[in-house]
Amino acid sequence: MTLALDHNTYNQLLTKFQPKIIENEEEYEQARHLLLNLISKQDRLPEETAMVKLMATIIKDFDARQPQPEPASPQEVLLHLMSANNMKQADLVGKIGSKGVVSEIVNGKRSISKAQGKIL
C-alpha cells in the first residue's frame, strides 16, 4: 500500500536536504548522518519515510560503486595474525610443522593445509 505524499511537505524536505548522488566520503558521511537522524525520529511523516527510502537508496548506490578489496591469501592472513600477536616463526614450530615447513609457509613456498588452518 502506497501512502499519498503531501507534495508541499516533501518539496520542503527535498529543499532542506538536497539529496544527490554521492561522489566522495564526505558526502557519504553527510548522507549517512541525515539518514540516521531521520530513522531515529519517533513519529515520522510519510514524506520523511519517503526521504529515508531515497537516502538509503543513494547510500546503497555509493557503496555498490566502491572498489572491493582483493581477498587476502592464507599466507597474508597468517603474516598479519603473527604481526598482530607479536609472534615469530619459531612460535609456530611444532604446532603446524617443523622449522622448515613453517619457513616455507611463511615465505609463500608452501600452502597452508586444512589441518594447519584449523590449528591456526
C-alpha distances in whole Angstrom, upper triangle without the diagonal:
4,7,10,13,16,18,21,20,18,22,24,22,23,26,27,26,27,25,27,27,29,33,35,35,35,32,30,32,30,27,27,28,26,23,25,25,21,20,23,22,21,19,17,16,12,15,17,14,13,17,17,15,17,20,20,20,23,24,24,25,28,29,28,31,33,36,36,40,42,42,45,48,49,53,51,49,52,54,51,51,55,55,52,54,58,59,62,62,65,62,61,64,64,61,60,63,66,67,67,64,62,64,62,59,59,60,58,61,59,56,54,54,52,54,55,51,51,54,53
4,6,9,13,14,18,17,15,18,20,19,19,23,24,23,23,22,24,25,27,31,33,33,33,30,28,29,28,25,25,26,23,21,23,23,19,19,22,20,20,18,15,13,10,12,14,11,10,14,15,13,15,18,18,18,21,23,22,23,26,27,27,29,32,35,36,39,41,42,45,48,50,53,50,49,52,54,51,51,55,55,52,54,58,59,61,62,65,62,61,64,65,61,60,64,67,67,67,64,62,64,63,59,59,60,58,61,59,56,55,55,52,55,56,52,52,55,53
4,6,10,12,15,14,13,16,18,17,18,21,22,21,22,21,24,25,27,31,33,33,33,29,28,29,27,24,25,25,22,20,22,22,18,18,21,19,18,15,13,10,7,9,12,10,10,13,14,13,15,18,19,19,21,23,23,25,27,28,29,31,33,37,37,41,43,44,47,50,51,54,52,50,54,55,52,52,56,56,53,55,58,60,63,64,66,64,63,66,67,63,62,65,69,69,69,66,64,65,64,61,60,62,60,63,62,58,57,57,55,57,58,54,54,56,55
4,7,9,12,12,11,14,16,15,16,19,20,21,21,21,23,25,27,31,33,34,33,30,29,30,28,25,26,26,23,21,24,23,19,20,22,20,20,17,14,11,8,9,12,12,10,14,16,15,16,19,20,20,22,24,25,26,28,30,30,32,35,38,39,42,45,46,49,52,54,57,54,53,56,57,54,55,58,58,55,58,61,62,65,66,69,66,65,69,69,66,65,68,71,71,72,69,67,68,67,63,63,64,62,65,64,60,59,60,58,60,60,57,56,59,57
4,6,9,8,7,10,12,12,13,16,17,17,18,17,20,23,25,29,31,31,30,27,26,27,25,22,23,24,20,19,21,20,17,18,20,18,18,15,13,9,6,6,10,10,8,11,14,13,14,17,18,18,20,22,23,24,26,28,29,30,33,36,37,41,44,45,48,51,53,55,53,51,55,56,53,53,57,56,53,56,59,61,63,65,68,65,64,68,69,65,64,67,70,70,71,68,65,67,66,62,61,63,61,64,63,60,59,59,57,60,60,56,56,59,57
4,6,5,6,9,10,11,12,14,15,17,17,18,21,24,26,30,32,32,31,27,28,28,25,23,24,24,21,20,23,21,17,19,21,19,19,16,13,10,8,7,11,12,11,13,16,16,16,18,21,21,22,24,26,26,28,30,31,33,35,39,40,43,46,47,50,54,55,58,55,54,57,58,55,55,59,58,55,58,61,63,66,67,70,67,66,70,71,68,67,70,73,73,73,70,68,69,68,65,64,65,63,66,66,63,61,62,60,63,63,59,59,61,59
4,5,5,6,8,10,10,12,14,15,15,16,19,22,24,28,30,31,29,26,26,27,24,22,24,24,20,20,23,21,18,21,23,20,21,19,16,12,11,8,12,13,11,12,16,16,15,18,20,20,21,23,25,25,27,29,30,31,33,37,39,42,45,47,50,53,55,57,55,53,57,57,54,55,59,58,55,58,61,63,65,67,70,67,66,70,71,68,67,70,73,73,73,70,68,68,68,64,63,64,62,66,65,62,61,62,60,63,63,59,59,62,60
4,5,5,6,9,10,10,12,14,15,16,19,23,25,28,30,31,29,26,27,27,24,22,24,24,20,21,23,21,18,21,23,20,21,19,16,13,12,10,12,15,13,14,17,18,17,19,22,22,22,25,27,27,28,31,32,33,35,39,40,43,47,48,51,55,57,59,56,55,58,58,55,56,60,58,56,59,61,63,66,68,70,68,68,71,73,69,68,71,74,74,74,71,69,70,69,66,64,65,64,67,67,64,63,64,62,65,64,61,61,63,61
4,5,5,6,9,10,11,12,14,15,18,22,24,27,29,29,27,24,25,25,22,20,22,21,17,17,20,18,15,17,19,16,18,15,12,9,10,7,9,12,11,11,14,16,15,17,19,20,20,23,25,25,27,29,30,31,33,37,38,41,45,46,49,52,54,56,53,52,55,56,53,53,57,55,53,56,58,60,63,65,68,65,65,68,70,66,65,69,72,71,72,69,66,67,67,63,62,63,62,65,64,61,60,62,60,62,62,58,58,60,58
4,5,5,6,9,10,11,11,12,15,18,20,24,26,26,25,21,22,23,20,17,19,19,15,15,18,17,14,16,18,16,18,16,12,10,9,5,8,10,8,8,12,13,12,13,16,17,17,19,21,22,23,25,27,28,30,34,35,38,41,43,46,49,51,53,50,49,53,53,50,51,54,53,51,53,56,58,61,62,65,63,62,66,67,64,63,66,69,68,69,66,64,64,64,60,59,60,59,62,61,58,57,59,57,59,59,55,55,58,55
4,5,5,6,8,10,10,11,14,18,20,23,25,26,24,21,22,23,20,18,20,20,16,17,20,18,16,19,21,19,21,19,16,13,13,9,11,13,11,10,14,15,13,15,18,18,18,20,23,23,24,26,28,28,30,34,36,39,42,44,47,50,52,54,51,50,54,54,51,52,56,54,52,55,57,59,62,63,66,64,64,67,69,65,64,68,70,70,70,67,65,65,65,61,60,61,59,63,62,60,59,60,58,61,61,57,57,60,57
4,5,5,6,9,10,12,15,19,21,24,25,26,24,20,22,22,18,17,20,19,15,16,19,17,15,18,20,17,19,18,15,13,13,10,10,14,13,11,14,16,15,15,19,20,19,21,24,24,24,27,29,29,31,35,37,39,43,44,47,51,53,55,52,50,54,54,51,52,55,53,51,54,56,59,61,63,66,64,63,67,69,65,64,68,70,70,70,67,65,65,65,62,60,61,60,63,63,60,59,61,59,62,61,57,57,60,57
4,5,5,6,8,9,13,16,18,21,22,23,21,18,18,19,15,14,16,15,11,13,15,13,11,14,16,14,17,16,12,11,11,8,8,11,10,8,11,13,11,12,15,16,16,17,20,21,21,24,26,26,28,31,33,36,40,41,44,47,49,51,48,47,50,50,47,48,51,50,47,50,53,55,58,59,62,60,60,63,65,61,61,64,66,66,66,64,61,62,61,58,57,58,56,60,59,57,56,57,55,58,57,53,54,56,53
4,5,5,5,7,10,14,15,18,20,21,19,16,17,18,15,13,16,16,12,13,17,15,13,16,19,17,20,19,15,14,14,10,10,12,10,8,12,13,10,11,15,15,14,16,19,19,19,22,24,24,26,29,31,34,38,40,42,46,48,50,47,46,49,50,46,48,51,49,47,50,53,55,57,59,62,60,59,63,64,61,60,63,66,65,65,63,60,61,60,57,56,56,55,58,58,55,55,56,55,57,56,53,53,55,53
4,6,5,9,11,15,17,19,21,22,20,17,18,19,15,14,18,17,14,16,19,17,15,19,21,19,22,21,18,16,17,13,13,16,14,12,15,16,14,14,18,18,16,19,22,21,21,24,26,26,28,31,34,36,40,42,44,48,50,52,49,48,51,51,48,49,53,51,48,52,54,56,59,60,63,61,61,65,66,63,62,65,68,67,67,65,62,62,62,59,57,58,57,60,60,58,57,59,57,60,59,55,56,58,55
4,6,9,12,16,17,19,20,21,18,15,17,17,13,13,16,14,11,13,16,14,13,17,18,16,20,19,16,15,16,13,12,15,14,11,14,16,14,13,17,18,16,18,21,21,21,24,26,26,27,31,33,36,39,41,43,47,49,51,47,46,50,49,46,47,51,49,46,49,52,54,57,59,61,59,59,63,65,61,60,64,66,65,66,63,61,61,61,58,56,57,56,59,59,56,56,57,56,58,57,54,54,56,53
4,6,9,13,13,16,17,17,15,12,13,14,10,9,12,11,8,10,13,12,11,14,16,16,19,19,16,15,16,13,11,14,13,9,11,14,11,10,14,15,13,14,17,18,17,20,22,22,23,27,29,32,35,37,39,43,45,47,44,43,46,46,43,44,47,45,43,46,48,51,53,55,58,56,56,59,61,58,57,60,62,62,62,60,57,57,57,54,52,53,52,55,55,53,52,54,52,55,54,50,51,52,50
4,6,10,11,14,16,17,15,12,13,15,11,10,14,14,11,13,16,15,14,17,20,19,22,22,19,18,18,14,13,16,14,10,13,14,11,10,14,14,12,14,17,17,16,19,21,21,22,26,28,31,35,37,39,43,45,47,44,43,46,46,43,45,48,46,44,47,49,52,54,56,59,57,56,60,62,59,57,60,63,62,62,60,57,57,57,54,52,53,52,55,55,53,52,54,52,55,54,50,51,53,51
4,7,9,12,14,15,14,10,11,13,10,8,11,12,10,11,14,14,13,16,18,18,22,22,18,18,17,14,13,14,12,9,11,12,8,7,11,11,8,10,13,13,13,16,18,17,19,23,25,28,31,33,36,40,42,44,41,40,43,43,40,42,45,43,41,45,47,49,51,53,56,54,53,57,59,56,54,57,60,59,59,57,54,54,54,51,49,50,48,52,52,49,49,50,49,52,51,47,48,50,47
4,6,9,12,14,13,9,10,13,11,9,13,14,12,13,17,17,16,19,21,22,25,25,22,21,20,17,16,17,15,12,13,13,10,9,12,11,7,10,13,11,11,14,16,15,17,20,23,26,29,32,34,38,40,42,39,38,42,42,39,41,44,42,41,44,46,48,50,51,55,53,52,56,58,55,53,56,58,58,57,55,53,53,52,49,48,48,46,50,50,47,47,49,48,51,50,46,47,49,47
4,6,10,12,12,9,9,13,12,10,13,15,14,14,18,19,18,20,23,24,27,27,24,24,22,20,19,19,16,14,15,14,11,10,11,10,6,8,11,8,8,11,12,11,13,17,20,23,26,28,31,35,37,39,36,36,39,39,36,38,41,40,38,42,44,46,48,49,52,50,50,53,55,52,50,53,55,55,54,52,50,50,49,46,44,45,43,46,47,44,44,46,45,48,47,43,44,47,44
4,6,8,9,6,6,10,9,8,10,13,13,13,16,18,18,19,22,23,27,27,24,25,24,21,20,20,18,15,15,15,12,10,11,11,7,7,10,8,6,9,11,10,11,15,17,20,24,26,28,32,35,36,33,33,36,36,33,35,38,36,35,38,40,42,44,46,49,47,47,50,52,49,48,50,53,52,51,49,47,47,46,43,42,42,40,44,44,42,42,43,43,45,44,41,42,44,41
4,7,8,7,8,11,11,11,13,16,16,17,19,21,21,23,25,27,30,31,28,28,28,25,23,24,22,19,19,19,16,14,15,14,10,10,12,10,7,11,12,10,10,13,17,19,22,25,27,31,34,35,32,32,35,35,32,34,37,35,34,38,39,41,43,44,48,46,46,49,51,48,47,49,52,50,50,48,46,45,44,42,40,40,39,42,43,41,41,43,42,45,44,40,42,44,41
4,6,6,6,9,10,11,12,14,16,16,18,20,21,22,24,26,30,31,28,29,29,26,24,25,23,20,20,20,18,15,16,16,12,11,13,12,8,11,13,11,10,13,16,17,21,24,26,29,32,33,29,29,33,32,29,32,34,32,31,35,36,38,40,42,45,43,43,46,49,46,45,47,49,48,48,46,43,43,42,40,38,38,37,40,41,39,39,41,41,43,42,38,40,42,39
4,5,5,6,9,10,10,12,14,15,16,18,20,21,22,24,28,30,27,29,29,26,24,24,23,20,19,20,18,15,15,16,13,11,13,13,9,10,13,12,10,13,15,17,20,22,24,28,30,31,28,27,31,30,27,29,32,30,28,32,33,36,38,39,42,41,41,44,46,44,42,45,47,46,46,44,41,41,41,38,36,37,36,39,40,38,37,40,39,42,40,36,38,39,36
4,5,5,6,9,10,11,12,14,15,17,19,20,21,23,27,29,26,27,28,25,23,24,23,20,19,20,18,15,16,17,14,12,15,15,12,13,17,15,14,17,19,20,24,26,28,31,34,35,31,31,34,33,30,32,34,32,30,34,36,38,40,42,45,43,43,47,49,47,46,48,50,49,49,47,44,44,44,41,39,40,39,43,43,41,41,43,42,45,43,40,41,42,39
4,5,5,6,8,10,11,12,14,15,17,18,20,22,25,26,24,25,25,22,20,21,20,16,16,17,15,12,13,14,11,10,13,13,10,12,15,14,14,17,19,21,25,27,29,33,35,36,33,33,36,35,32,34,37,35,33,36,38,41,43,45,48,46,46,49,51,49,47,50,52,51,51,49,47,47,46,43,41,42,41,45,45,43,42,44,44,46,45,41,42,44,41
4,5,5,6,9,10,10,12,14,15,16,18,20,24,25,23,24,24,22,19,19,19,16,14,15,14,10,11,12,9,7,10,11,8,9,12,12,11,15,17,19,22,24,26,30,32,34,30,30,33,33,30,31,34,33,31,34,36,38,40,42,45,43,43,47,49,45,44,47,50,49,49,47,44,44,44,41,39,40,39,42,42,40,39,41,40,43,41,38,39,41,38
4,5,5,6,9,10,10,12,14,15,16,19,22,24,22,24,24,22,19,20,20,16,15,17,15,12,12,14,12,9,13,14,11,12,15,15,14,17,19,20,24,26,27,31,33,34,31,30,33,33,29,31,34,32,29,33,35,37,40,42,45,43,42,46,48,45,44,47,49,48,49,47,44,44,44,41,39,40,39,43,43,41,40,42,41,43,42,38,39,40,37
4,5,5,6,9,10,11,12,14,16,17,21,22,20,21,22,20,17,18,18,14,14,16,14,11,12,14,12,10,14,15,13,14,17,17,17,20,22,24,28,29,31,35,37,38,35,34,37,36,33,35,38,35,33,36,38,41,43,45,48,46,46,50,52,49,48,51,53,52,53,51,48,48,48,45,43,44,43,47,47,44,44,46,44,47,45,42,42,44,41
4,5,5,6,9,10,11,12,14,16,19,21,18,19,19,17,14,15,15,11,10,12,10,7,9,11,8,7,11,12,10,12,15,16,16,19,21,23,27,28,31,34,36,38,35,34,37,37,34,35,38,36,34,37,40,42,44,46,49,47,47,50,52,49,48,51,53,53,53,51,48,48,48,45,43,44,43,47,46,44,43,45,43,46,45,41,42,44,41
4,5,5,6,9,10,10,12,14,18,20,17,19,20,18,15,15,15,12,10,12,12,8,8,11,10,7,10,13,11,11,15,16,16,19,20,22,25,27,29,32,34,36,33,31,35,35,31,32,35,34,31,34,37,39,42,44,46,44,44,47,49,46,45,48,51,50,51,48,45,46,46,43,41,42,41,45,44,42,41,42,41,43,42,38,39,41,38
4,5,5,6,9,10,11,13,16,18,16,19,20,18,14,15,16,13,11,14,14,10,11,14,13,11,14,16,15,15,19,20,19,22,23,25,29,30,31,35,37,38,35,33,37,37,33,34,37,35,33,35,38,40,43,45,48,45,45,49,51,48,47,50,53,52,53,50,48,48,48,45,43,45,44,47,47,44,43,45,43,45,44,41,41,43,40
4,6,5,6,9,10,11,15,16,14,15,16,14,11,12,13,10,9,12,11,8,10,13,12,11,14,16,15,16,19,20,20,24,25,27,31,32,34,38,39,41,38,36,40,40,36,37,40,39,36,39,41,44,47,49,51,49,49,53,54,51,50,53,56,55,56,54,51,51,51,48,46,48,47,50,50,47,46,48,46,48,47,43,44,45,43
4,5,5,6,9,10,14,15,12,14,15,13,10,10,11,8,6,9,9,6,7,11,10,9,12,14,14,15,17,19,19,23,24,26,29,30,32,36,38,40,37,35,38,39,35,36,39,38,35,38,41,43,46,48,50,48,47,51,52,49,48,52,54,54,55,52,49,50,50,46,45,47,45,49,48,45,44,45,44,46,45,41,41,43,41
4,5,5,6,9,12,14,13,15,16,16,12,12,14,11,9,12,13,10,10,14,14,12,14,17,16,16,19,21,21,24,24,26,30,30,32,36,37,39,36,34,37,38,34,35,38,37,34,36,39,41,44,46,49,46,46,50,51,47,47,50,53,53,53,51,48,49,49,46,44,46,45,48,48,45,43,45,43,45,44,40,40,42,39
4,6,5,7,10,12,11,13,15,14,11,12,14,11,9,13,14,11,12,16,16,14,17,20,19,19,23,24,24,27,28,30,33,34,36,39,41,43,39,38,41,41,37,38,41,40,37,39,42,44,47,49,52,49,49,53,54,51,50,54,57,56,57,55,52,53,53,49,48,49,48,52,51,48,47,48,46,48,47,44,44,45,43
4,5,5,9,10,8,10,12,11,7,8,10,8,6,10,11,10,11,14,14,14,16,19,19,20,22,24,24,28,28,31,34,35,37,41,42,44,41,39,42,43,39,40,43,42,39,42,44,47,50,51,54,51,51,55,56,52,52,55,58,58,59,56,53,54,54,51,49,51,50,53,53,50,48,49,47,49,49,45,45,47,44
4,6,8,10,8,11,12,12,9,8,11,10,7,10,12,11,10,14,15,14,16,19,19,19,21,24,24,27,27,30,33,33,35,39,40,42,39,37,40,41,38,38,41,40,37,40,43,45,48,50,52,49,49,52,53,50,49,53,56,56,57,54,51,52,52,49,48,49,48,51,50,47,46,47,44,46,46,42,42,44,42
4,6,9,9,12,14,15,11,11,14,13,11,14,16,14,14,17,18,17,19,22,22,22,24,27,27,30,30,32,35,35,37,40,41,43,40,38,41,42,38,38,42,41,37,39,42,45,48,50,52,49,49,53,54,50,50,54,56,56,57,55,52,53,53,50,48,50,49,53,52,49,47,48,46,47,47,43,43,44,42
4,6,6,9,12,13,9,10,13,12,11,14,16,15,15,19,20,19,21,24,24,24,27,29,29,33,33,35,38,38,40,44,45,47,44,42,45,46,42,42,45,44,41,43,46,48,52,54,56,53,53,56,57,54,54,57,60,60,61,58,56,57,57,53,52,54,53,56,55,52,50,52,49,51,50,47,46,48,46
4,6,10,12,14,11,11,15,15,13,16,18,18,18,21,23,22,23,26,27,27,29,32,32,35,35,37,41,41,43,46,47,49,46,44,47,48,44,44,47,46,43,45,48,50,54,55,58,55,54,58,59,55,55,59,62,62,63,60,57,59,59,55,54,56,55,58,57,54,52,53,50,52,52,48,47,49,47
4,7,9,11,10,10,14,14,13,16,18,18,19,21,23,23,24,27,28,28,31,33,34,37,37,40,43,43,45,48,49,52,49,47,50,51,47,47,50,50,46,48,51,54,57,59,61,58,57,61,62,58,58,62,65,65,66,63,60,62,62,58,57,59,58,61,60,57,55,56,53,55,55,51,50,52,50
4,6,8,6,6,10,10,10,12,15,15,16,18,20,20,21,24,25,26,28,30,31,34,35,37,40,41,43,47,48,50,47,45,49,49,46,46,50,49,46,48,51,53,56,58,60,57,57,60,61,58,57,61,64,64,65,62,59,61,60,57,56,57,56,59,58,55,53,54,52,54,54,50,49,52,50
4,5,5,6,9,10,11,13,14,15,17,19,20,21,23,24,26,27,29,31,32,36,36,39,42,43,45,49,50,53,50,48,51,52,49,49,52,51,49,51,54,56,59,61,63,60,60,63,64,61,60,64,67,67,67,64,62,63,63,59,58,60,58,62,61,57,56,57,54,56,56,53,52,54,53
4,5,5,6,9,10,11,12,14,15,17,19,20,21,23,25,26,27,29,31,34,35,38,41,42,44,48,49,52,49,47,51,52,49,49,53,52,49,51,54,56,59,60,63,60,60,63,64,60,60,63,66,66,67,64,61,63,62,59,58,59,57,61,60,56,55,56,53,56,56,52,52,54,52
4,5,5,6,9,10,10,12,14,15,17,18,20,21,23,24,26,27,29,33,34,37,40,41,44,47,49,51,49,47,51,51,48,49,52,51,48,51,54,56,59,60,63,60,60,63,64,61,60,63,66,66,66,64,61,62,62,58,57,59,57,60,59,56,55,56,54,56,56,52,52,55,52
4,5,5,6,9,10,10,12,14,15,16,18,20,21,22,24,26,27,31,32,35,38,39,41,45,46,49,46,44,48,48,45,45,49,48,45,48,51,53,55,57,60,57,57,60,61,58,57,60,63,63,64,61,58,59,59,56,54,56,54,58,57,54,52,53,51,54,53,50,49,52,50
4,5,5,6,9,10,11,12,14,15,16,18,20,21,22,25,26,30,30,33,36,37,40,43,44,47,44,43,46,47,44,44,48,47,44,46,49,51,54,56,58,56,55,58,59,56,55,58,61,61,62,59,57,58,57,54,53,54,53,56,55,52,50,51,49,51,51,47,47,49,47
4,5,5,6,9,10,11,12,14,15,17,19,20,21,23,25,29,29,33,36,37,39,43,45,47,44,43,46,47,44,45,48,48,45,48,51,52,55,56,59,57,56,59,60,57,56,59,62,62,62,59,57,58,57,54,53,54,52,56,55,52,51,51,49,52,52,48,48,50,48
4,5,5,6,8,10,10,12,14,15,17,18,20,21,23,27,28,31,34,35,38,41,43,46,43,41,45,45,42,43,47,45,43,46,48,50,53,54,57,55,54,58,59,56,55,58,61,61,61,58,56,56,56,52,51,53,51,54,54,51,50,51,49,51,51,47,47,50,47
4,5,5,6,9,10,10,12,14,15,16,18,20,21,25,26,29,32,33,35,39,40,43,40,38,42,43,39,40,43,42,40,42,45,47,50,51,54,52,51,55,56,52,51,55,58,57,58,55,53,54,53,50,48,50,48,51,51,48,46,47,45,48,48,44,44,46,44
4,6,5,6,9,10,10,12,14,15,16,19,20,24,24,28,31,31,34,38,39,42,39,38,41,42,39,40,44,43,40,43,46,48,50,51,54,52,51,54,55,52,51,54,57,57,57,54,52,53,52,49,48,49,47,50,50,46,45,46,44,47,47,43,43,46,44
4,5,5,6,9,10,11,13,14,15,17,19,23,24,27,30,31,34,38,40,42,39,38,42,43,40,41,44,43,41,44,47,48,51,52,55,53,52,55,57,53,52,55,58,58,58,55,53,53,52,49,48,49,47,50,50,47,46,47,45,48,48,44,44,47,45
4,5,5,6,8,10,11,12,14,16,17,21,22,25,28,29,32,36,38,40,37,36,39,40,37,38,41,40,38,41,43,45,48,49,52,50,49,53,54,51,50,53,55,55,55,53,50,51,50,47,46,47,45,48,48,45,44,45,44,46,46,42,43,45,42
4,6,5,6,9,10,10,12,14,16,19,20,23,26,27,30,33,35,37,35,33,37,38,34,35,39,38,36,38,41,43,45,47,50,47,46,50,51,48,47,50,53,52,53,50,48,48,48,44,43,44,43,46,45,42,41,42,40,43,43,39,39,42,39
4,5,5,6,9,10,10,12,15,18,19,22,25,27,30,33,35,37,35,34,37,38,35,36,40,39,37,40,43,44,47,47,51,48,47,51,52,49,47,50,53,53,53,50,48,49,48,44,44,44,42,46,45,42,41,42,41,43,43,39,40,43,40
4,5,5,6,9,10,11,13,17,18,22,25,26,29,33,35,37,34,33,37,38,35,36,40,38,36,40,42,44,46,47,50,48,47,51,52,49,48,51,53,53,53,50,48,48,47,44,43,44,42,45,45,42,42,43,42,44,44,40,41,43,41
4,5,5,6,9,10,11,15,16,19,22,24,26,30,32,34,31,30,34,34,31,33,36,35,33,36,38,40,42,44,47,45,44,47,49,46,44,47,50,50,50,47,45,45,44,41,40,41,39,42,42,39,39,40,39,41,41,37,38,40,37
4,5,5,6,9,10,14,14,17,20,22,25,28,30,32,30,29,32,33,30,32,35,34,32,35,38,39,42,43,46,44,42,46,47,44,42,46,48,48,48,45,43,44,43,39,38,39,37,41,40,37,36,38,36,39,39,35,36,38,36
4,5,5,6,9,12,14,17,20,22,25,29,31,33,30,30,34,34,32,33,37,36,34,37,40,41,43,44,47,45,44,47,49,46,44,47,49,49,49,46,44,44,43,40,39,40,38,41,41,38,37,39,38,41,40,36,37,40,38
4,5,5,7,10,12,16,19,21,24,27,30,32,29,28,32,32,29,31,34,33,32,35,37,39,41,42,45,43,42,46,47,44,43,46,48,47,47,45,42,43,42,39,37,38,36,39,39,37,36,38,37,40,39,35,37,39,36
4,5,5,9,10,13,16,18,21,24,26,28,26,25,29,29,26,28,31,30,29,32,34,36,38,38,42,40,39,42,44,41,39,42,45,44,44,41,39,39,38,35,34,35,33,36,36,33,33,35,33,36,35,32,33,35,33
4,6,8,9,13,15,17,20,24,26,28,26,25,29,30,27,29,32,32,30,33,36,37,39,39,43,41,39,43,44,41,39,42,45,44,44,41,39,40,38,35,34,35,33,36,35,33,32,34,33,36,35,32,33,36,33
4,7,9,12,15,18,21,24,27,29,26,26,30,30,28,30,33,32,31,34,36,37,39,39,43,42,40,44,45,42,40,43,45,45,44,42,40,40,38,35,34,35,33,36,36,33,33,35,34,38,37,33,35,37,35
4,6,9,13,15,18,21,24,26,23,23,27,26,24,26,29,28,27,31,33,34,35,36,40,38,37,40,42,39,38,40,42,42,41,39,37,37,35,33,31,32,30,33,33,31,31,33,32,35,34,31,32,35,32
4,6,9,12,15,18,21,23,20,20,24,24,22,24,27,26,26,29,31,32,33,33,37,36,35,38,40,37,35,37,39,39,38,36,34,33,32,29,28,28,26,29,30,28,28,30,30,33,32,28,30,32,30
4,6,9,12,15,18,20,17,17,21,21,19,21,25,24,23,26,28,29,30,31,34,33,32,35,37,34,32,34,36,36,35,33,31,31,29,27,26,26,24,27,27,25,25,27,26,29,28,25,27,29,26
4,6,9,12,15,16,13,14,18,18,16,18,21,20,20,23,25,26,27,27,31,30,28,31,33,31,29,31,33,32,32,29,27,27,26,23,22,22,20,24,24,22,22,24,24,27,25,22,24,26,23
4,6,9,12,14,11,12,16,16,15,18,20,20,20,23,25,25,26,25,29,28,26,29,31,29,26,28,31,30,29,27,25,25,23,20,20,20,18,21,21,18,19,21,21,24,23,20,23,25,22
4,6,9,11,10,10,13,14,13,15,18,18,18,21,23,23,24,23,27,26,24,27,28,25,23,25,28,28,27,24,22,23,21,18,18,18,16,19,19,16,16,18,18,21,20,16,19,21,18
4,7,8,6,6,10,11,10,12,14,15,15,18,20,19,20,20,23,22,20,23,25,22,20,22,25,24,23,21,19,19,18,15,14,15,13,16,16,13,13,16,16,19,17,14,17,19,16
4,5,5,6,9,10,11,12,14,15,16,18,20,19,19,18,21,21,18,21,23,20,18,19,22,21,20,18,16,16,15,12,12,12,10,13,12,10,10,13,14,17,15,12,15,17,14
4,5,5,6,9,10,10,12,14,15,16,18,16,17,15,18,18,15,18,19,17,14,16,19,19,18,15,13,14,13,9,10,12,9,12,11,8,7,10,11,13,11,9,12,13,11
4,5,5,6,9,10,10,12,14,15,16,14,14,13,16,16,13,16,18,16,13,15,17,16,15,13,11,11,10,7,6,8,6,10,9,8,7,11,13,15,12,10,14,14,12
4,5,5,6,9,10,11,12,14,15,14,14,14,18,17,15,18,21,19,16,18,20,19,19,16,14,14,13,10,9,10,9,13,13,11,11,15,16,18,15,13,16,16,13
4,6,5,6,9,10,10,12,14,13,14,14,17,16,14,18,20,17,15,18,20,19,20,17,14,15,15,12,10,13,12,15,14,12,11,14,14,16,13,11,13,14,10
4,5,5,6,9,10,11,12,10,11,10,14,12,11,14,16,14,12,14,16,16,16,14,11,12,12,9,8,11,11,14,13,11,9,12,13,14,11,9,12,12,8
4,5,5,6,9,10,10,9,9,10,13,13,12,15,17,16,14,16,17,16,16,15,12,12,13,10,7,9,10,14,14,13,12,16,17,18,14,13,16,15,12
4,5,5,6,9,10,10,11,13,16,14,14,17,20,18,17,19,21,19,20,18,15,15,16,13,11,13,14,17,17,16,15,18,18,19,16,14,17,16,12
4,5,5,6,8,8,10,12,14,12,12,15,18,15,15,17,19,18,20,18,14,16,17,14,12,15,15,18,18,16,14,17,17,17,14,12,14,13,9
4,6,5,6,5,7,8,11,9,9,13,16,14,14,16,17,16,17,16,12,13,15,12,10,13,14,17,17,16,14,17,18,18,15,14,15,14,10
4,5,5,6,8,11,13,12,13,16,19,17,17,19,20,18,20,19,15,15,17,15,12,14,16,19,19,19,17,21,22,22,18,17,19,17,14
4,6,8,11,13,16,13,14,18,20,18,19,21,22,21,23,21,18,18,20,18,15,18,19,22,22,21,19,22,22,22,19,17,19,17,14
4,5,9,12,13,11,12,16,18,16,17,19,20,19,21,20,17,18,20,18,15,18,20,23,22,21,19,21,21,21,18,17,17,15,12
4,7,10,11,10,12,15,18,16,17,19,20,18,20,20,16,17,19,17,15,17,19,22,22,22,20,23,23,23,19,19,20,18,15
4,7,8,6,8,11,14,13,14,16,16,14,17,16,13,13,16,14,12,15,17,20,19,19,17,20,21,20,16,16,18,15,12
4,5,5,7,9,13,13,13,14,14,11,14,14,10,10,14,13,10,13,15,17,17,18,17,19,21,20,16,17,19,16,14
4,5,5,7,10,11,10,11,10,8,10,10,7,7,10,10,8,10,13,14,14,15,14,17,19,18,14,15,17,15,13
4,5,5,9,10,11,10,9,7,10,11,8,9,13,12,11,14,16,17,17,18,16,18,20,19,15,17,19,15,14
4,6,8,8,10,11,11,10,13,13,10,11,15,13,12,15,17,19,18,18,16,18,19,17,14,15,16,13,11
4,6,5,6,7,9,8,11,10,7,10,12,10,10,13,15,16,15,15,12,14,16,14,10,12,13,10,9
4,5,6,6,5,5,9,8,6,9,12,11,11,14,16,16,15,16,14,15,17,15,12,14,15,12,12
4,6,5,6,8,11,10,9,12,14,13,14,17,19,18,16,17,15,15,16,13,11,14,14,11,12
4,6,8,10,13,11,9,13,14,13,14,17,18,18,16,15,12,13,14,11,8,11,11,7,8
4,7,9,11,8,7,11,12,10,11,15,15,15,12,12,9,9,11,8,5,9,10,7,8
4,7,8,6,6,10,10,10,12,14,15,14,12,12,10,11,13,11,8,12,13,11,12
4,5,5,6,8,10,11,12,14,15,14,13,14,13,14,17,14,12,15,17,14,15
4,6,5,6,9,10,11,12,14,13,13,15,14,16,19,17,14,17,19,16,16
4,5,5,6,9,10,10,12,11,10,13,13,15,18,17,14,17,20,18,17
4,5,5,6,9,10,11,9,8,10,10,11,15,14,11,14,16,14,14
4,5,5,6,8,10,10,9,10,9,12,15,14,10,12,15,13,12
4,5,5,6,9,8,9,11,12,14,17,17,14,15,18,17,15
4,6,5,6,5,5,8,10,12,16,16,13,15,18,17,16
4,5,5,6,5,6,6,10,13,13,10,11,15,14,12
4,6,8,8,9,9,13,16,16,13,13,16,15,13
4,6,8,10,11,15,18,19,16,16,20,19,16
4,5,7,9,13,16,17,14,15,18,18,16
4,7,10,13,16,17,15,16,20,19,18
4,7,9,13,14,12,13,16,16,15
4,6,9,11,10,10,13,14,13
4,7,8,6,6,10,10,10
4,5,5,6,9,10,10
4,5,5,6,9,10
4,5,5,6,9
4,5,5,6
4,5,5
4,5
4
